[in-house]
Amino acid sequence: MTTFVDRVELHVAAGSGGHGCASVHREKFKPLGGPDGGNGGRGGDVMLVVDQDVTTLLEYHHHPHRKATNGKPGEGGNRSGAHGKDLVLPVPDGTVVLDRQGNVLADLVGHGTTFVAAQGGRGGLGNAALASARRKAPGFALLGEPGRAREIVLELKTVADVALVGYPSAGKSSLIAVLSAAKPKIADYPFTTLVPNLGVVSAGSTVYTIADVPGLIPGASEGKGLGLEFLRHVERCSVLVHVLDCATLESDRDPITDLDVIEGELAAYGGLQDRPRLIVLNKTDIPDGQDLADLVRAELQDRGLPVYEVSAVSRKGLRELSFALAGMVTEARAARPAEEATRIVIRPKAVNDAGFTVTREDEGLFRVRGEKPERWVRQTDFNNDEAVGYLADRLNRLGVEDQLVKAGAREGDGVAIGPEDDAVVFDWEPSLSAGAEMLGRRGEDHRLEAPRPAAQRRRDREAERAEDRVNPDQEYDEFRPFD
């Protein structure tokens, strides 16, 4: 049974926003009390949060599909729908989030670090929020947006100060067991350790973590043995310790050859050239092991590497080794650049940035791309003519109509809004540029109106002119208490 997983593919889906409600207030002696449809609730997000109590990705190996809850639809009586509940997924410290193409999306280091893997959809506005001086009784509401779904890859890179590297059965597990309170599996056959082991070591006032990296053999950087699976755990370590077996029974191996082979694999993996090294000649409690250590010590020192002779069985040289590692870890920590305070960069929108683009793809087809047009299309109920007219008004005020004319669009040409795999396509008719003119004064019900004095009529006309000058998305942004 798998007990340690350090790489998984995760399918996450955020919750969809609830639909807005189209409702009219009904009360005794008030047959037409005006619109009172509430807004839909926001869909829940899917968030990854670093948790110190989680050490493996095993849970997501068994259950790779995760989905947040949807927002509730709005109701009459100006009752907004409830927001969807965010789905919080705990991950180990040192988890890297990638997309399917291998691009890094986030590097989660430090307890509580959070990454929104999938964002929930916005809730749709109800007809009460859409009412205005020109549109007093909207007979439609906006639909909730679907939540984002994506496939991500989680990779765990162990966060440790010291990494023990070496051939299988070199004594790394025994060494970490006597230096710390870790209890790894120890046996006299290769590949005893199948997962990285992590331990905490105290040396004087310095406390540091130490990990052994299993499965390094010739060709590990190319996927042989277990090396490619676990070499990533070395990346975050500040100090590399080569554990060399001085009592190996294999005739073609010796400490110098082992060191050169492992260094070659680390170089082939890349990114570890600047890490300080330390040599541990292990198993020197055996007479032949001590003799071999005496032969190779001088050559290793000539390479500028500190050398320590130890024995995990007799505990020879362990105290000196632990304090030497503490000193190297302290120096590595001091050399790290101080974390800079978070800087907020404000990039104002360019004056000539319309927020959308119109491109001509082939004869008779034009594509509109942009955050607002695509979002407005997703929120539109195309079974409701009034809602379609409202969409036409918004697109016209945004300038889509003018850009289509400049791009050479003619009546009857196809216009697609959105990406190729999820676009709304319609035949363009310039006369539909203003939906209010097409449908009359949309949303008005003259039964709600009484004769107005001249002053009131003048104020209404001023309100209409002011509405024509507002940002075409203002009607939406003014009613987003959940953002």
Disulfide bonds with the S-S distance in Angstrom:
none
